[in-house]
Amino acid sequence: MKKWFLLIFAAFMISGCSETANNETPAAETEKKNISSKEESPPEEAAPAESEIEADSENENFIPAKVVRVIDGDTVKVLVNGKEETLRLLLVDTPETVHPNKPVQPFGPEASSFAKETLSGKEVELELDVGERDKYGRLLVYLHADGKMFNKLLIEKGLARVGYVYAPNTKHVDEFIKLQKTAQKKEIGIWSIENYAAEDEGFNVAEKKSEDPKETQTEACTIKGNISSSGDKIYHLPEGQYYDATKEEEMFCSEDEAVNAGYRASKR
């Protein structure tokens, strides 16, 4: 009897241990899986600083330089990477001061003085447009000094008109035209001179600057192309009312050539 009791008791103990082991295994395996999952998950990477990316993108067309000489209101010499370069400011035209055969024009000295006071010896930034140079090898730029665009300052102060407009370098032309209209309403600088611009044709009575030499034209190429104060491209025939007063920015040999270049005929 005692023998059978011991056998039954041993069987009961074995059965209980087996059940306990089976109950603990799923929980242990679940915990192991959770631990393994935590260990294998890669750490989250920090997102790049968006503002820094935008800042780099905004400055990608700016070139640092130092002004070494101001020639006149819209022409400057600078050092770029140790090399001296001549700059021509885009979309602006100041009155003449250095033409060898022409008198100094109204507000020309004021424009030159303002350029010298603002730019001489300064560290500046050069903003490029589509075309980097003109046919004379000059850099075509929007010049930034002390956080301001000098081209715009000339227009705002009435020391230059919107000019030297050669596509595709027209990034800021609409803004410049608005600034010019404001200066005209205020009658400041060049716009204080009566009939500085003839009606809506936008003629500057000044001669073309010596710093913008023209290629020799044949006698047949007598049609003058001009950009008006509102940005209109207008051509003038020799018999036109405003032909002699018009400052040519391009010359054409035929009306078809002018039309193909985007110009329309003058109304007079």
C-alpha positions as a Markdown table, in Angstrom:
| # | Residue | x | y | z |
|---|---|---|---|---|
| 1 | Met | 0.0 | 0.0 | 0.0 |
| 2 | Lys | 2.8 | 2.4 | 0.9 |
| 3 | Lys | 4.5 | 1.6 | -2.4 |
| 4 | Trp | 1.4 | 2.5 | -4.5 |
| 5 | Phe | 1.0 | 5.7 | -2.6 |
| 6 | Leu | 4.6 | 6.8 | -3.4 |
| 7 | Leu | 4.1 | 6.0 | -7.1 |
| 8 | Ile | 0.9 | 8.1 | -7.3 |
| 9 | Phe | 2.5 | 11.0 | -5.5 |
| 10 | Ala | 5.6 | 10.9 | -7.8 |
| 11 | Ala | 3.3 | 10.9 | -10.9 |
| 12 | Phe | 1.4 | 13.9 | -9.5 |
| 13 | Met | 4.5 | 16.0 | -8.9 |
| 14 | Ile | 5.9 | 15.3 | -12.4 |
| 15 | Ser | 2.5 | 16.4 | -14.0 |
| 16 | Gly | 2.5 | 19.7 | -12.0 |
| 17 | Cys | 6.1 | 20.6 | -13.0 |
| 18 | Ser | 5.3 | 19.9 | -16.7 |
| 19 | Glu | 2.2 | 22.2 | -16.6 |
| 20 | Thr | 4.2 | 25.0 | -14.9 |
| 21 | Ala | 6.9 | 24.8 | -17.5 |
| 22 | Asn | 4.3 | 24.9 | -20.4 |
| 23 | Asn | 2.6 | 28.0 | -18.8 |
| 24 | Glu | 5.8 | 30.0 | -18.5 |
| 25 | Thr | 7.2 | 29.4 | -22.0 |
| 26 | Pro | 4.9 | 31.7 | -24.1 |
| 27 | Ala | 5.4 | 34.6 | -21.7 |
| 28 | Ala | 9.2 | 34.2 | -21.8 |
| 29 | Glu | 9.3 | 33.9 | -25.5 |
| 30 | Thr | 7.1 | 37.0 | -25.9 |
| 31 | Glu | 9.4 | 39.0 | -23.7 |
| 32 | Lys | 12.5 | 37.7 | -25.6 |
| 33 | Lys | 10.8 | 38.8 | -28.9 |
| 34 | Asn | 10.1 | 42.3 | -27.5 |
| 35 | Ile | 13.7 | 42.7 | -26.3 |
| 36 | Ser | 15.0 | 41.5 | -29.7 |
| 37 | Ser | 12.7 | 43.9 | -31.5 |
| 38 | Lys | 14.0 | 46.8 | -29.5 |
| 39 | Glu | 17.6 | 45.9 | -30.1 |
| 40 | Glu | 17.2 | 45.5 | -33.9 |
| 41 | Ser | 15.1 | 48.7 | -34.6 |
| 42 | Pro | 17.5 | 51.4 | -36.0 |
| 43 | Pro | 17.6 | 54.8 | -34.3 |
| 44 | Glu | 15.6 | 57.6 | -36.0 |
| 45 | Glu | 17.7 | 60.1 | -37.9 |
| 46 | Ala | 17.3 | 63.8 | -37.3 |
| 47 | Ala | 15.7 | 65.7 | -40.2 |
| 48 | Pro | 18.1 | 68.1 | -42.0 |
| 49 | Ala | 17.8 | 71.8 | -41.1 |
| 50 | Glu | 15.5 | 73.2 | -43.8 |
| 51 | Ser | 16.5 | 76.8 | -43.2 |
| 52 | Glu | 20.1 | 76.1 | -43.9 |
| 53 | Ile | 19.3 | 74.4 | -47.2 |
| 54 | Glu | 17.2 | 77.4 | -48.3 |
| 55 | Ala | 19.9 | 79.8 | -47.3 |
| 56 | Asp | 22.5 | 78.0 | -49.4 |
| 57 | Ser | 20.1 | 77.9 | -52.3 |
| 58 | Glu | 19.4 | 81.6 | -52.1 |
| 59 | Asn | 23.1 | 82.5 | -52.2 |
| 60 | Glu | 24.3 | 80.1 | -54.9 |
| 61 | Asn | 24.4 | 82.9 | -57.6 |
| 62 | Phe | 26.3 | 85.5 | -55.3 |
| 63 | Ile | 30.0 | 86.1 | -55.7 |
| 64 | Pro | 32.1 | 87.9 | -53.1 |
| 65 | Ala | 34.2 | 90.8 | -54.4 |
| 66 | Lys | 35.9 | 94.0 | -53.3 |
| 67 | Val | 35.5 | 97.4 | -55.0 |
| 68 | Val | 38.7 | 98.9 | -56.2 |
| 69 | Arg | 37.5 | 101.8 | -58.4 |
| 70 | Val | 34.2 | 103.5 | -59.3 |
| 71 | Ile | 34.2 | 104.7 | -62.9 |
| 72 | Asp | 30.8 | 106.2 | -62.9 |
| 73 | Gly | 27.3 | 105.5 | -61.6 |
| 74 | Asp | 26.8 | 102.2 | -63.3 |
| 75 | Thr | 30.4 | 101.0 | -64.1 |
| 76 | Val | 32.7 | 99.7 | -61.4 |
| 77 | Lys | 36.0 | 97.8 | -61.1 |
| 78 | Val | 36.3 | 95.0 | -58.5 |
| 79 | Leu | 38.6 | 92.3 | -57.4 |
| 80 | Val | 37.2 | 88.8 | -57.8 |
| 81 | Asn | 39.4 | 85.9 | -56.7 |
| 82 | Gly | 42.4 | 88.1 | -57.0 |
| 83 | Lys | 41.6 | 89.2 | -60.5 |
| 84 | Glu | 40.4 | 92.7 | -61.5 |
| 85 | Glu | 37.1 | 92.7 | -63.3 |
| 86 | Thr | 35.0 | 95.5 | -64.8 |
| 87 | Leu | 31.3 | 95.4 | -63.8 |
| 88 | Arg | 28.3 | 96.8 | -65.7 |
| 89 | Leu | 25.2 | 97.1 | -63.6 |
| 90 | Leu | 22.2 | 95.4 | -65.2 |
| 91 | Leu | 19.0 | 97.2 | -66.0 |
| 92 | Val | 20.2 | 100.7 | -65.1 |
| 93 | Asp | 21.6 | 103.6 | -67.0 |
| 94 | Thr | 23.0 | 106.7 | -65.3 |
| 95 | Pro | 23.7 | 110.1 | -67.0 |
| 96 | Glu | 27.1 | 110.5 | -68.7 |
| 97 | Thr | 30.1 | 111.9 | -66.9 |
| 98 | Val | 33.1 | 110.4 | -68.7 |
| 99 | His | 32.3 | 110.7 | -72.4 |
| 100 | Pro | 35.4 | 112.1 | -74.2 |
| 101 | Asn | 33.4 | 114.1 | -76.7 |
| 102 | Lys | 30.3 | 115.0 | -74.8 |
| 103 | Pro | 29.6 | 117.4 | -71.9 |
| 104 | Val | 28.7 | 116.1 | -68.4 |
| 105 | Gln | 25.0 | 115.5 | -68.3 |
| 106 | Pro | 22.6 | 116.5 | -65.5 |
| 107 | Phe | 22.8 | 114.4 | -62.4 |
| 108 | Gly | 25.7 | 112.5 | -63.8 |
| 109 | Pro | 28.1 | 113.9 | -61.1 |
| 110 | Glu | 25.5 | 113.1 | -58.4 |
| 111 | Ala | 25.2 | 109.5 | -59.6 |
| 112 | Ser | 29.0 | 109.1 | -59.7 |
| 113 | Ser | 29.4 | 110.7 | -56.3 |
| 114 | Phe | 26.7 | 108.5 | -54.8 |
| 115 | Ala | 28.4 | 105.4 | -56.2 |
| 116 | Lys | 31.8 | 106.4 | -54.8 |
| 117 | Glu | 30.4 | 107.2 | -51.4 |
| 118 | Thr | 28.4 | 103.9 | -51.3 |
| 119 | Leu | 30.8 | 101.5 | -52.9 |
| 120 | Ser | 34.5 | 102.6 | -52.6 |
| 121 | Gly | 36.6 | 100.0 | -50.9 |
| 122 | Lys | 33.6 | 98.0 | -49.9 |
| 123 | Glu | 33.3 | 94.2 | -49.7 |
| 124 | Val | 30.3 | 93.5 | -51.9 |
| 125 | Glu | 28.4 | 90.6 | -53.5 |
| 126 | Leu | 27.7 | 90.2 | -57.2 |
| 127 | Glu | 24.4 | 88.7 | -58.2 |
| 128 | Leu | 24.4 | 87.2 | -61.7 |
| 129 | Asp | 21.5 | 86.8 | -64.1 |
| 130 | Val | 21.3 | 84.4 | -67.1 |
| 131 | Gly | 24.2 | 85.9 | -69.1 |
| 132 | Glu | 27.4 | 86.4 | -67.3 |
| 133 | Arg | 29.2 | 88.8 | -69.6 |
| 134 | Asp | 28.5 | 91.3 | -72.4 |
| 135 | Lys | 30.4 | 91.2 | -75.7 |
| 136 | Tyr | 33.0 | 93.5 | -74.2 |
| 137 | Gly | 33.9 | 91.0 | -71.5 |
| 138 | Arg | 32.4 | 92.9 | -68.6 |
| 139 | Leu | 30.6 | 91.1 | -65.8 |
| 140 | Leu | 26.9 | 91.8 | -65.9 |
| 141 | Val | 25.6 | 92.1 | -62.3 |
| 142 | Tyr | 23.2 | 93.3 | -59.7 |
| 143 | Leu | 25.6 | 94.7 | -57.1 |
| 144 | His | 24.8 | 94.3 | -53.4 |
| 145 | Ala | 26.5 | 96.4 | -50.7 |
| 146 | Asp | 25.6 | 96.6 | -47.0 |
| 147 | Gly | 22.7 | 94.3 | -47.6 |
| 148 | Lys | 21.1 | 96.5 | -50.3 |
| 149 | Met | 21.0 | 96.2 | -54.1 |
| 150 | Phe | 22.8 | 99.2 | -55.5 |
| 151 | Asn | 21.0 | 99.0 | -58.9 |
| 152 | Lys | 17.7 | 99.6 | -57.1 |
| 153 | Leu | 19.1 | 102.5 | -55.0 |
| 154 | Leu | 20.0 | 104.3 | -58.2 |
| 155 | Ile | 16.5 | 104.0 | -59.6 |
| 156 | Glu | 14.8 | 104.9 | -56.3 |
| 157 | Lys | 16.9 | 108.1 | -55.9 |
| 158 | Gly | 16.2 | 109.2 | -59.5 |
| 159 | Leu | 19.9 | 108.9 | -60.4 |
| 160 | Ala | 19.3 | 106.3 | -63.2 |
| 161 | Arg | 16.6 | 105.2 | -65.5 |
| 162 | Val | 15.7 | 101.6 | -66.4 |
| 163 | Gly | 18.0 | 100.9 | -69.3 |
| 164 | Tyr | 20.7 | 98.5 | -70.5 |
| 165 | Val | 17.9 | 95.9 | -70.9 |
| 166 | Tyr | 19.2 | 92.9 | -72.8 |
| 167 | Ala | 17.2 | 89.7 | -72.7 |
| 168 | Pro | 17.5 | 87.2 | -71.1 |
| 169 | Asn | 19.1 | 89.3 | -68.3 |
| 170 | Thr | 15.7 | 90.7 | -67.0 |
| 171 | Lys | 15.3 | 89.0 | -63.6 |
| 172 | His | 14.4 | 92.3 | -61.8 |
| 173 | Val | 13.1 | 94.4 | -64.7 |
| 174 | Asp | 9.4 | 94.5 | -63.5 |
| 175 | Glu | 10.4 | 95.6 | -60.0 |
| 176 | Phe | 12.8 | 98.3 | -61.4 |
| 177 | Ile | 10.0 | 99.7 | -63.7 |
| 178 | Lys | 7.7 | 100.1 | -60.6 |
| 179 | Leu | 10.5 | 101.9 | -58.7 |
| 180 | Gln | 11.1 | 104.2 | -61.7 |
| 181 | Lys | 7.4 | 105.1 | -61.9 |
| 182 | Thr | 7.5 | 106.0 | -58.2 |
| 183 | Ala | 10.6 | 108.2 | -58.7 |
| 184 | Gln | 8.9 | 109.9 | -61.7 |
| 185 | Lys | 5.8 | 110.7 | -59.6 |
| 186 | Lys | 8.1 | 112.3 | -56.9 |
| 187 | Glu | 10.0 | 114.2 | -59.6 |
| 188 | Ile | 13.3 | 113.5 | -58.0 |
| 189 | Gly | 16.7 | 113.4 | -59.6 |
| 190 | Ile | 16.6 | 113.1 | -63.4 |
| 191 | Trp | 12.8 | 113.2 | -63.3 |
| 192 | Ser | 12.9 | 116.7 | -62.0 |
| 193 | Ile | 14.1 | 117.8 | -65.5 |
| 194 | Glu | 11.2 | 118.8 | -67.7 |
| 195 | Asn | 10.9 | 116.5 | -70.8 |
| 196 | Tyr | 13.7 | 114.2 | -69.6 |
| 197 | Ala | 11.5 | 111.5 | -71.1 |
| 198 | Ala | 9.3 | 112.2 | -74.1 |
| 199 | Glu | 5.7 | 111.2 | -73.4 |
| 200 | Asp | 5.4 | 107.4 | -73.0 |
| 201 | Glu | 8.3 | 106.7 | -75.2 |
| 202 | Gly | 10.8 | 106.8 | -72.4 |
| 203 | Phe | 13.7 | 108.5 | -74.3 |
| 204 | Asn | 16.7 | 109.6 | -72.4 |
| 205 | Val | 18.0 | 112.8 | -74.2 |
| 206 | Ala | 21.5 | 111.8 | -73.0 |
| 207 | Glu | 23.9 | 110.2 | -75.5 |
| 208 | Lys | 24.8 | 106.5 | -75.1 |
| 209 | Lys | 27.6 | 106.0 | -72.6 |
| 210 | Ser | 31.2 | 105.7 | -73.7 |
| 211 | Glu | 31.4 | 102.6 | -71.5 |
| 212 | Asp | 28.9 | 100.9 | -73.7 |
| 213 | Pro | 30.7 | 101.1 | -77.1 |
| 214 | Lys | 28.6 | 100.1 | -80.1 |
| 215 | Glu | 29.8 | 98.1 | -83.0 |
| 216 | Thr | 30.3 | 100.0 | -86.2 |
| 217 | Gln | 27.0 | 100.2 | -88.0 |
| 218 | Thr | 26.6 | 100.4 | -91.8 |
| 219 | Glu | 24.9 | 103.4 | -93.3 |
| 220 | Ala | 21.8 | 101.2 | -94.0 |
| 221 | Cys | 21.4 | 100.3 | -90.3 |
| 222 | Thr | 19.7 | 103.6 | -89.2 |
| 223 | Ile | 16.7 | 102.3 | -87.3 |
| 224 | Lys | 17.0 | 103.0 | -83.5 |
| 225 | Gly | 15.7 | 100.5 | -81.0 |
| 226 | Asn | 14.9 | 101.9 | -77.5 |
| 227 | Ile | 13.4 | 100.5 | -74.2 |
| 228 | Ser | 10.7 | 102.8 | -72.8 |
| 229 | Ser | 10.3 | 103.6 | -69.1 |
| 230 | Ser | 7.4 | 101.1 | -69.0 |
| 231 | Gly | 9.6 | 98.4 | -70.5 |
| 232 | Asp | 8.2 | 98.6 | -74.1 |
| 233 | Lys | 10.6 | 97.9 | -76.9 |
| 234 | Ile | 10.1 | 100.6 | -79.6 |
| 235 | Tyr | 11.9 | 101.3 | -82.8 |
| 236 | His | 12.3 | 104.7 | -84.5 |
| 237 | Leu | 12.7 | 105.5 | -88.2 |
| 238 | Pro | 15.0 | 108.4 | -89.3 |
| 239 | Glu | 11.9 | 110.4 | -90.4 |
| 240 | Gly | 10.2 | 109.9 | -87.0 |
| 241 | Gln | 9.4 | 112.9 | -84.7 |
| 242 | Tyr | 11.5 | 111.6 | -81.8 |
| 243 | Tyr | 14.4 | 110.0 | -83.8 |
| 244 | Asp | 17.0 | 112.6 | -83.1 |
| 245 | Ala | 16.2 | 112.7 | -79.4 |
| 246 | Thr | 16.2 | 108.9 | -79.0 |
| 247 | Lys | 19.0 | 107.1 | -77.2 |
| 248 | Glu | 19.5 | 104.0 | -79.2 |
| 249 | Glu | 20.1 | 100.7 | -77.3 |
| 250 | Glu | 20.1 | 98.6 | -80.5 |
| 251 | Met | 20.4 | 99.5 | -84.2 |
| 252 | Phe | 18.5 | 97.7 | -87.0 |
| 253 | Cys | 18.9 | 97.6 | -90.8 |
| 254 | Ser | 15.2 | 97.0 | -91.5 |
| 255 | Glu | 11.8 | 97.2 | -89.8 |
| 256 | Asp | 11.4 | 93.4 | -90.1 |
| 257 | Glu | 14.7 | 93.0 | -88.2 |
| 258 | Ala | 13.4 | 95.2 | -85.4 |
| 259 | Val | 10.0 | 93.5 | -85.3 |
| 260 | Asn | 11.7 | 90.1 | -85.1 |
| 261 | Ala | 13.8 | 91.4 | -82.2 |
| 262 | Gly | 10.5 | 92.2 | -80.3 |
| 263 | Tyr | 10.2 | 95.9 | -81.0 |
| 264 | Arg | 7.2 | 97.8 | -82.2 |
| 265 | Ala | 7.0 | 101.0 | -84.3 |
| 266 | Ser | 7.0 | 104.4 | -82.6 |
| 267 | Lys | 3.6 | 106.1 | -82.7 |
| 268 | Arg | 5.2 | 109.2 | -84.2 |
